[in-house]
Amino acid sequence: MGRFLLRRTVNYVAMLFVAVSATYLLASVFMDPRSNYLSRNPRPPMDSINASLTAANINDEDPLLLRYWRWLTDIVLHWNWGLSPDQEPVGAAVAARIGASTQLVTLATVLAIVIGVAIGVYTAIRQYKWQDRVLGGFATFFLVIPTAVLALFVVIGAIYLNEALGFRLFYVTGLHSYEGDQFFPWLLDFAQHLILPTIVLTIIGAVSYHLTQRTYLLDTMKADYVRTARAKGLPLHLAIRKHALRTSLIPTAVNVAFSIAAVFTGAVITETIFAINGLGRYFVTTINNNDINGATCIAAFAGVCALVGALLADVVVAWLDPRIRIS
């Protein structure tokens, strides 16, 4: 297993290097940081514009391969991801937003996986019964409702509840407001900020895992080896637990592992409505501001998440499927 993971890691790192390099080159070709300065009123002198662009290594008058080499050597030798067009360090900005996104999505992701998979198994076992139809109806409703609408309903409900109680139980913006150094008041304040976006992200993720896990388990329950186990007298719940469930979890585990990057960078709407400065909002900002270095840095982080997810998928699939361990 160790040699297998090492070989896979080397392959993934090579693909990550190619993907991030391609992202930088494409961003350098299609983004125009110079337009940020030319659109200002009054417009800065051209020498000042060129000096600012050169300082950030995004001057389109320099050869592209030369800029790429500077960018690459700065990362390898100094772990310096460059500057934005506004001369702000990209690495520090991304690091701060990684922390915010981690706080936002970690609990919601775990809850979405556990709740979604559990409901998927529950409804698959009770296919076409009233439990399956009711939960399937709720899943369909939340699947088609836009994230922004769902988040706004949650915010409105929280505001109404706060007014009914006469005090602020839930915060609807940000992740923190407590400025002291005591742990329990900080934890309470953090929970009051985190509950609402967690509800939104959990519902969105759980609905997807519910429907996919139900489909996977139903397909597996019709497999020949499960039917054989049932024909030999094995009760349904044991046939599902010992045979069907383990196999049906393999595609779900792969989906979970490869969705790590999307979880961090895809919560743009939720971050916007709850005024959380996470990676999703920052990624949109970098594109709007022609921030080549910032967009590439986030793409690199997403690639690392995909790499870690791929390795986790390999480990989980090998654990769930003995045939892979034997091979």
Secondary structure, DSSP 8 states (H G I E B T S, - for coil): -HHHHHHHHHHHHHHHHHHHHHHHHHHHHH--THHHHHTSSS---HHHHHHHHHHTT--TTS-HHHHHHHHHHHHHHH----B-TTS-BHHHHHHHHHHHHHHHHHHHHHHHHHHHHHHHHHHHHTTTSHHHHHHHHHHHHHHHS-HHHHHHHHHHHHHHHHHHHTS-----S-S----S--HHHHHHHHHHHHHHHHHHHHHHHHHHHHHHHHHHHHHHHTSHHHHHHHHTT--HHHHIIIIIHHHHHHHHHHHHHHTHHHHHHS-HHHHHHTT---HHHHHHHHHHTT-HHHHHHHHHHHHHHHHHHHHHHHHHHHHH-HHHHH-
